[in-house]
Amino acid sequence: MVDFPKRLQVFVSSTYLDLIEERQAAVQAILEAKHIPAGMELFTAGDQSQ
């Protein structure tokens, strides 16, 4: 049986417009580490209460 290394999903959260370059650098580093970046912009806002 082949044991594949775990790939983690890494959530990137920050303010967006003022940190675009920094976020891109973080995403690139996550990809280079063979993990999965997930930015807050991928999730939609909901109107349901917690």
PQR file with spaces between the fields and no chain letter, atoms N, CA, C, O and H, PARSE charges and radii, in Angstrom:
ATOM       1  N    MET     1       0.847   -1.170    0.000 -0.4000 1.5000
ATOM       2  CA   MET     1       0.000    0.000    0.000 -0.0000 2.0000
ATOM       3  C    MET     1       0.900    1.244    0.000  0.5500 1.7000
ATOM       4  O    MET     1       1.884    1.312    0.738 -0.5500 1.4000
ATOM       5  N    VAL     2       0.546    2.222   -0.839 -0.4000 1.5000
ATOM       6  CA   VAL     2       1.303    3.470   -0.921 -0.0000 2.0000
ATOM       7  C    VAL     2       0.726    4.462    0.083  0.5500 1.7000
ATOM       8  O    VAL     2      -0.485    4.679    0.129 -0.5500 1.4000
ATOM       9  H    VAL     2      -0.253    2.167   -1.438  0.4000 1.0000
ATOM      10  N    ASP     3       1.597    5.058    0.877 -0.4000 1.5000
ATOM      11  CA   ASP     3       1.160    6.026    1.885 -0.0000 2.0000
ATOM      12  C    ASP     3       1.463    7.430    1.371  0.5500 1.7000
ATOM      13  O    ASP     3       2.615    7.862    1.373 -0.5500 1.4000
ATOM      14  H    ASP     3       2.580    4.882    0.839  0.4000 1.0000
ATOM      15  N    PHE     4       0.434    8.134    0.934 -0.4000 1.5000
ATOM      16  CA   PHE     4       0.611    9.484    0.409 -0.0000 2.0000
ATOM      17  C    PHE     4       0.671   10.494    1.544  0.5500 1.7000
ATOM      18  O    PHE     4      -0.029   10.342    2.545 -0.5500 1.4000
ATOM      19  H    PHE     4      -0.502    7.784    0.933  0.4000 1.0000
ATOM      20  N    PRO     5       1.502   11.527    1.399 -0.5600 1.5000
ATOM      21  CA   PRO     5       1.557   12.558    2.449  0.2800 2.0000
ATOM      22  C    PRO     5       0.231   13.319    2.520  0.5500 1.7000
ATOM      23  O    PRO     5      -0.460   13.489    1.515 -0.5500 1.4000
ATOM      24  N    LYS     6      -0.099   13.764    3.703 -0.4000 1.5000
ATOM      25  CA   LYS     6      -1.334   14.522    3.880 -0.0000 2.0000
ATOM      26  C    LYS     6      -1.228   15.884    3.228  0.5500 1.7000
ATOM      27  O    LYS     6      -0.183   16.532    3.298 -0.5500 1.4000
ATOM      28  H    LYS     6       0.462   13.626    4.519  0.4000 1.0000
ATOM      29  N    ARG     7      -2.300   16.319    2.598 -0.4000 1.5000
ATOM      30  CA   ARG     7      -2.390   17.667    2.059 -0.0000 2.0000
ATOM      31  C    ARG     7      -3.387   18.421    2.931  0.5500 1.7000
ATOM      32  O    ARG     7      -4.538   18.010    3.080 -0.5500 1.4000
ATOM      33  H    ARG     7      -3.148   15.793    2.541  0.4000 1.0000
ATOM      34  N    LEU     8      -2.937   19.509    3.494 -0.4000 1.5000
ATOM      35  CA   LEU     8      -3.776   20.296    4.389 -0.0000 2.0000
ATOM      36  C    LEU     8      -4.429   21.441    3.634  0.5500 1.7000
ATOM      37  O    LEU     8      -3.834   22.004    2.715 -0.5500 1.4000
ATOM      38  H    LEU     8      -2.002   19.843    3.373  0.4000 1.0000
ATOM      39  N    GLN     9      -5.634   21.783    4.012 -0.4000 1.5000
ATOM      40  CA   GLN     9      -6.285   22.977    3.479 -0.0000 2.0000
ATOM      41  C    GLN     9      -5.965   24.105    4.454  0.5500 1.7000
ATOM      42  O    GLN     9      -6.294   24.024    5.637 -0.5500 1.4000
ATOM      43  H    GLN     9      -6.118   21.326    4.759  0.4000 1.0000
ATOM      44  N    VAL    10      -5.322   25.158    3.950 -0.4000 1.5000
ATOM      45  CA   VAL    10      -4.879   26.270    4.780 -0.0000 2.0000
ATOM      46  C    VAL    10      -5.754   27.479    4.483  0.5500 1.7000
ATOM      47  O    VAL    10      -5.810   27.949    3.346 -0.5500 1.4000
ATOM      48  H    VAL    10      -5.055   25.224    2.988  0.4000 1.0000
ATOM      49  N    PHE    11      -6.433   27.980    5.503 -0.4000 1.5000
ATOM      50  CA   PHE    11      -7.330   29.118    5.352 -0.0000 2.0000
ATOM      51  C    PHE    11      -6.532   30.415    5.458  0.5500 1.7000
ATOM      52  O    PHE    11      -5.816   30.638    6.435 -0.5500 1.4000
ATOM      53  H    PHE    11      -6.387   27.599    6.427  0.4000 1.0000
ATOM      54  N    VAL    12      -6.664   31.265    4.443 -0.4000 1.5000
ATOM      55  CA   VAL    12      -5.965   32.555    4.414 -0.0000 2.0000
ATOM      56  C    VAL    12      -7.009   33.638    4.692  0.5500 1.7000
ATOM      57  O    VAL    12      -7.938   33.831    3.908 -0.5500 1.4000
ATOM      58  H    VAL    12      -7.245   31.085    3.650  0.4000 1.0000
ATOM      59  N    SER    13      -6.850   34.330    5.798 -0.4000 1.5000
ATOM      60  CA   SER    13      -7.817   35.348    6.191 -0.0000 2.0000
ATOM      61  C    SER    13      -7.091   36.648    6.525  0.5500 1.7000
ATOM      62  O    SER    13      -6.146   36.665    7.313 -0.5500 1.4000
ATOM      63  H    SER    13      -6.095   34.174    6.435  0.4000 1.0000
ATOM      64  N    SER    14      -7.548   37.725    5.914 -0.4000 1.5000
ATOM      65  CA   SER    14      -6.982   39.049    6.181 -0.0000 2.0000
ATOM      66  C    SER    14      -7.881   40.069    5.510  0.5500 1.7000
ATOM      67  O    SER    14      -8.834   39.714    4.816 -0.5500 1.4000
ATOM      68  H    SER    14      -8.316   37.711    5.273  0.4000 1.0000
ATOM      69  N    THR    15      -7.570   41.341    5.722 -0.4000 1.5000
ATOM      70  CA   THR    15      -8.209   42.342    4.881 -0.0000 2.0000
ATOM      71  C    THR    15      -7.714   42.080    3.466  0.5500 1.7000
ATOM      72  O    THR    15      -6.647   41.492    3.288 -0.5500 1.4000
ATOM      73  H    THR    15      -6.796   41.629    6.285  0.4000 1.0000
ATOM      74  N    TYR    16      -8.455   42.498    2.476 -0.4000 1.5000
ATOM      75  CA   TYR    16      -8.139   42.057    1.111 -0.0000 2.0000
ATOM      76  C    TYR    16      -7.379   43.091    0.289  0.5500 1.7000
ATOM      77  O    TYR    16      -6.245   42.841   -0.120 -0.5500 1.4000
ATOM      78  H    TYR    16      -9.321   42.976    2.621  0.4000 1.0000
ATOM      79  N    LEU    17      -7.981   44.232    0.045 -0.4000 1.5000
ATOM      80  CA   LEU    17      -7.410   45.182   -0.918 -0.0000 2.0000
ATOM      81  C    LEU    17      -6.041   45.713   -0.513  0.5500 1.7000
ATOM      82  O    LEU    17      -5.192   45.954   -1.371 -0.5500 1.4000
ATOM      83  H    LEU    17      -8.902   44.435    0.378  0.4000 1.0000
ATOM      84  N    ASP    18      -5.822   45.896    0.775 -0.4000 1.5000
ATOM      85  CA   ASP    18      -4.533   46.444    1.207 -0.0000 2.0000
ATOM      86  C    ASP    18      -3.444   45.383    1.351  0.5500 1.7000
ATOM      87  O    ASP    18      -2.286   45.724    1.592 -0.5500 1.4000
ATOM      88  H    ASP    18      -6.512   45.700    1.471  0.4000 1.0000
ATOM      89  N    LEU    19      -3.793   44.106    1.208 -0.4000 1.5000
ATOM      90  CA   LEU    19      -2.811   43.030    1.382 -0.0000 2.0000
ATOM      91  C    LEU    19      -2.798   42.054    0.208  0.5500 1.7000
ATOM      92  O    LEU    19      -2.487   40.877    0.391 -0.5500 1.4000
ATOM      93  H    LEU    19      -4.734   43.829    1.012  0.4000 1.0000
ATOM      94  N    ILE    20      -3.129   42.519   -0.982 -0.4000 1.5000
ATOM      95  CA   ILE    20      -3.202   41.638   -2.148 -0.0000 2.0000
ATOM      96  C    ILE    20      -1.875   40.930   -2.399  0.5500 1.7000
ATOM      97  O    ILE    20      -1.851   39.710   -2.561 -0.5500 1.4000
ATOM      98  H    ILE    20      -3.382   43.475   -1.131  0.4000 1.0000
ATOM      99  N    GLU    21      -0.784   41.666   -2.433 -0.4000 1.5000
ATOM     100  CA   GLU    21       0.521   41.052   -2.715 -0.0000 2.0000
ATOM     101  C    GLU    21       0.926   40.059   -1.631  0.5500 1.7000
ATOM     102  O    GLU    21       1.479   39.002   -1.935 -0.5500 1.4000
ATOM     103  H    GLU    21      -0.804   42.657   -2.301  0.4000 1.0000
ATOM     104  N    GLU    22       0.658   40.385   -0.382 -0.4000 1.5000
ATOM     105  CA   GLU    22       1.011   39.502    0.717 -0.0000 2.0000
ATOM     106  C    GLU    22       0.189   38.214    0.669  0.5500 1.7000
ATOM     107  O    GLU    22       0.698   37.124    0.933 -0.5500 1.4000
ATOM     108  H    GLU    22       0.208   41.243   -0.135  0.4000 1.0000
ATOM     109  N    ARG    23      -1.087   38.363    0.327 -0.4000 1.5000
ATOM     110  CA   ARG    23      -1.950   37.188    0.205 -0.0000 2.0000
ATOM     111  C    ARG    23      -1.487   36.292   -0.944  0.5500 1.7000
ATOM     112  O    ARG    23      -1.491   35.068   -0.818 -0.5500 1.4000
ATOM     113  H    ARG    23      -1.500   39.248    0.113  0.4000 1.0000
ATOM     114  N    GLN    24      -1.090   36.897   -2.058 -0.4000 1.5000
ATOM     115  CA   GLN    24      -0.596   36.111   -3.189 -0.0000 2.0000
ATOM     116  C    GLN    24       0.673   35.358   -2.789  0.5500 1.7000
ATOM     117  O    GLN    24       0.852   34.199   -3.164 -0.5500 1.4000
ATOM     118  H    GLN    24      -1.087   37.892   -2.160  0.4000 1.0000
ATOM     119  N    ALA    25       1.543   36.009   -2.035 -0.4000 1.5000
ATOM     120  CA   ALA    25       2.771   35.350   -1.569 -0.0000 2.0000
ATOM     121  C    ALA    25       2.432   34.187   -0.629  0.5500 1.7000
ATOM     122  O    ALA    25       3.058   33.129   -0.699 -0.5500 1.4000
ATOM     123  H    ALA    25       1.396   36.950   -1.731  0.4000 1.0000
ATOM     124  N    ALA    26       1.458   34.379    0.235 -0.4000 1.5000
ATOM     125  CA   ALA    26       1.053   33.316    1.163 -0.0000 2.0000
ATOM     126  C    ALA    26       0.472   32.134    0.396  0.5500 1.7000
ATOM     127  O    ALA    26       0.804   30.983    0.680 -0.5500 1.4000
ATOM     128  H    ALA    26       0.950   35.238    0.292  0.4000 1.0000
ATOM     129  N    VAL    27      -0.389   32.414   -0.569 -0.4000 1.5000
ATOM     130  CA   VAL    27      -0.987   31.349   -1.377 -0.0000 2.0000
ATOM     131  C    VAL    27       0.095   30.591   -2.145  0.5500 1.7000
ATOM     132  O    VAL    27       0.055   29.363   -2.224 -0.5500 1.4000
ATOM     133  H    VAL    27      -0.659   33.349   -0.799  0.4000 1.0000
ATOM     134  N    GLN    28       1.053   31.313   -2.705 -0.4000 1.5000
ATOM     135  CA   GLN    28       2.141   30.673   -3.445 -0.0000 2.0000
ATOM     136  C    GLN    28       2.957   29.755   -2.531  0.5500 1.7000
ATOM     137  O    GLN    28       3.319   28.646   -2.924 -0.5500 1.4000
ATOM     138  H    GLN    28       1.085   32.310   -2.641  0.4000 1.0000
ATOM     139  N    ALA    29       3.243   30.213   -1.324 -0.4000 1.5000
ATOM     140  CA   ALA    29       3.998   29.393   -0.374 -0.0000 2.0000
ATOM     141  C    ALA    29       3.215   28.138    0.010  0.5500 1.7000
ATOM     142  O    ALA    29       3.796   27.061    0.145 -0.5500 1.4000
ATOM     143  H    ALA    29       2.949   31.113   -1.004  0.4000 1.0000
ATOM     144  N    ILE    30       1.921   28.273    0.183 -0.4000 1.5000
ATOM     145  CA   ILE    30       1.072   27.122    0.515 -0.0000 2.0000
ATOM     146  C    ILE    30       1.092   26.111   -0.626  0.5500 1.7000
ATOM     147  O    ILE    30       1.214   24.908   -0.392 -0.5500 1.4000
ATOM     148  H    ILE    30       1.450   29.148    0.073  0.4000 1.0000
ATOM     149  N    LEU    31       0.974   26.597   -1.860 -0.4000 1.5000
ATOM     150  CA   LEU    31       1.008   25.710   -3.024 -0.0000 2.0000
ATOM     151  C    LEU    31       2.361   25.022   -3.163  0.5500 1.7000
ATOM     152  O    LEU    31       2.423   23.834   -3.479 -0.5500 1.4000
ATOM     153  H    LEU    31       0.875   27.574   -2.051  0.4000 1.0000
ATOM     154  N    GLU    32       3.436   25.755   -2.931 -0.4000 1.5000
ATOM     155  CA   GLU    32       4.780   25.172   -3.027 -0.0000 2.0000
ATOM     156  C    GLU    32       5.000   24.088   -1.972  0.5500 1.7000
ATOM     157  O    GLU    32       5.777   23.156   -2.180 -0.5500 1.4000
ATOM     158  H    GLU    32       3.385   26.720   -2.675  0.4000 1.0000
ATOM     159  N    ALA    33       4.312   24.220   -0.846 -0.4000 1.5000
ATOM     160  CA   ALA    33       4.392   23.206    0.205 -0.0000 2.0000
ATOM     161  C    ALA    33       3.444   22.039   -0.080  0.5500 1.7000
ATOM     162  O    ALA    33       3.315   21.120    0.729 -0.5500 1.4000
ATOM     163  H    ALA    33       3.681   24.977   -0.677  0.4000 1.0000
ATOM     164  N    LYS    34       2.782   22.090   -1.242 -0.4000 1.5000
ATOM     165  CA   LYS    34       1.865   21.039   -1.698 -0.0000 2.0000
ATOM     166  C    LYS    34       0.621   20.908   -0.822  0.5500 1.7000
ATOM     167  O    LYS    34       0.095   19.814   -0.619 -0.5500 1.4000
ATOM     168  H    LYS    34       2.886   22.837   -1.898  0.4000 1.0000
ATOM     169  N    HIS    35       0.165   22.059   -0.307 -0.4000 1.5000
ATOM     170  CA   HIS    35      -1.081   22.097    0.439 -0.0000 2.0000
ATOM     171  C    HIS    35      -2.115   22.872   -0.376  0.5500 1.7000
ATOM     172  O    HIS    35      -1.821   23.321   -1.484 -0.5500 1.4000
ATOM     173  H    HIS    35       0.593   22.947   -0.472  0.4000 1.0000
ATOM     174  N    ILE    36      -3.303   23.028    0.156 -0.4000 1.5000
ATOM     175  CA   ILE    36      -4.425   23.616   -0.568 -0.0000 2.0000
ATOM     176  C    ILE    36      -4.812   24.943    0.084  0.5500 1.7000
ATOM     177  O    ILE    36      -5.296   24.947    1.216 -0.5500 1.4000
ATOM     178  H    ILE    36      -3.542   22.663    1.056  0.4000 1.0000
ATOM     179  N    PRO    37      -4.611   26.076   -0.608 -0.5600 1.5000
ATOM     180  CA   PRO    37      -5.014   27.356   -0.026  0.2800 2.0000
ATOM     181  C    PRO    37      -6.525   27.554   -0.151  0.5500 1.7000
ATOM     182  O    PRO    37      -7.135   27.150   -1.141 -0.5500 1.4000
ATOM     183  N    ALA    38      -7.108   28.170    0.850 -0.4000 1.5000
ATOM     184  CA   ALA    38      -8.526   28.509    0.834 -0.0000 2.0000
ATOM     185  C    ALA    38      -8.654   29.928    1.354  0.5500 1.7000
ATOM     186  O    ALA    38      -8.523   30.171    2.553 -0.5500 1.4000
ATOM     187  H    ALA    38      -6.613   28.498    1.654  0.4000 1.0000
ATOM     188  N    GLY    39      -8.910   30.855    0.460 -0.4000 1.5000
ATOM     189  CA   GLY    39      -9.045   32.248    0.850 -0.0000 2.0000
ATOM     190  C    GLY    39     -10.452   32.569    1.294  0.5500 1.7000
ATOM     191  O    GLY    39     -11.416   31.936    0.863 -0.5500 1.4000
ATOM     192  H    GLY    39      -9.017   30.658   -0.514  0.4000 1.0000
ATOM     193  N    MET    40     -10.562   33.558    2.159 -0.4000 1.5000
ATOM     194  CA   MET    40     -11.873   33.938    2.673 -0.0000 2.0000
ATOM     195  C    MET    40     -12.805   34.411    1.558  0.5500 1.7000
ATOM     196  O    MET    40     -14.026   34.362    1.708 -0.5500 1.4000
ATOM     197  H    MET    40      -9.779   34.073    2.509  0.4000 1.0000
ATOM     198  N    GLU    41     -12.234   34.872    0.437 -0.4000 1.5000
ATOM     199  CA   GLU    41     -13.064   35.346   -0.666 -0.0000 2.0000
ATOM     200  C    GLU    41     -13.792   34.213   -1.383  0.5500 1.7000
ATOM     201  O    GLU    41     -14.680   34.469   -2.196 -0.5500 1.4000
ATOM     202  H    GLU    41     -11.242   34.912    0.315  0.4000 1.0000
ATOM     203  N    LEU    42     -13.430   32.971   -1.094 -0.4000 1.5000
ATOM     204  CA   LEU    42     -14.100   31.824   -1.704 -0.0000 2.0000
ATOM     205  C    LEU    42     -15.409   31.468   -1.013  0.5500 1.7000
ATOM     206  O    LEU    42     -16.200   30.681   -1.532 -0.5500 1.4000
ATOM     207  H    LEU    42     -12.708   32.763   -0.433  0.4000 1.0000
ATOM     208  N    PHE    43     -15.631   32.051    0.158 -0.4000 1.5000
ATOM     209  CA   PHE    43     -16.826   31.734    0.928 -0.0000 2.0000
ATOM     210  C    PHE    43     -17.802   32.902    0.852  0.5500 1.7000
ATOM     211  O    PHE    43     -17.407   34.061    0.975 -0.5500 1.4000
ATOM     212  H    PHE    43     -14.988   32.690    0.580  0.4000 1.0000
ATOM     213  N    THR    44     -19.054   32.593    0.653 -0.4000 1.5000
ATOM     214  CA   THR    44     -20.056   33.643    0.571 -0.0000 2.0000
ATOM     215  C    THR    44     -20.608   33.968    1.957  0.5500 1.7000
ATOM     216  O    THR    44     -20.610   33.131    2.860 -0.5500 1.4000
ATOM     217  H    THR    44     -19.375   31.652    0.554  0.4000 1.0000
ATOM     218  N    ALA    45     -21.066   35.185    2.096 -0.4000 1.5000
ATOM     219  CA   ALA    45     -21.704   35.602    3.345 -0.0000 2.0000
ATOM     220  C    ALA    45     -23.115   35.047    3.381  0.5500 1.7000
ATOM     221  O    ALA    45     -23.801   34.985    2.361 -0.5500 1.4000
ATOM     222  H    ALA    45     -21.064   35.865    1.363  0.4000 1.0000
ATOM     223  N    GLY    46     -23.526   34.654    4.538 -0.4000 1.5000
ATOM     224  CA   GLY    46     -24.878   34.132    4.695 -0.0000 2.0000
ATOM     225  C    GLY    46     -25.718   35.075    5.552  0.5500 1.7000
ATOM     226  O    GLY    46     -25.186   35.930    6.259 -0.5500 1.4000
ATOM     227  H    GLY    46     -22.969   34.704    5.367  0.4000 1.0000
ATOM     228  N    ASP    47     -27.030   34.906    5.480 -0.4000 1.5000
ATOM     229  CA   ASP    47     -27.909   35.761    6.271 -0.0000 2.0000
ATOM     230  C    ASP    47     -28.569   34.984    7.413  0.5500 1.7000
ATOM     231  O    ASP    47     -29.490   35.487    8.056 -0.5500 1.4000
ATOM     232  H    ASP    47     -27.463   34.210    4.906  0.4000 1.0000
ATOM     233  N    GLN    48     -28.105   33.778    7.659 -0.4000 1.5000
ATOM     234  CA   GLN    48     -28.654   32.997    8.753 -0.0000 2.0000
ATOM     235  C    GLN    48     -27.933   33.358   10.042  0.5500 1.7000
ATOM     236  O    GLN    48     -26.732   33.629   10.035 -0.5500 1.4000
ATOM     237  H    GLN    48     -27.357   33.369    7.136  0.4000 1.0000
ATOM     238  N    SER    49     -28.658   33.360   11.130 -0.4000 1.5000
ATOM     239  CA   SER    49     -28.026   33.652   12.411 -0.0000 2.0000
ATOM     240  C    SER    49     -27.244   32.432   12.874  0.5500 1.7000
ATOM     241  O    SER    49     -27.538   31.307   12.468 -0.5500 1.4000
ATOM     242  H    SER    49     -29.634   33.140   11.136  0.4000 1.0000
ATOM     243  N    GLN    50     -26.269   32.651   13.705 -0.4000 1.5000
ATOM     244  CA   GLN    50     -25.471   31.553   14.234 -0.0000 2.0000
ATOM     245  C    GLN    50     -26.299   30.757   15.212  0.5500 1.7000
ATOM     246  O    GLN    50     -25.813   29.778   15.778 -0.5500 1.4000
ATOM     247  H    GLN    50     -26.030   33.564   14.034  0.4000 1.0000
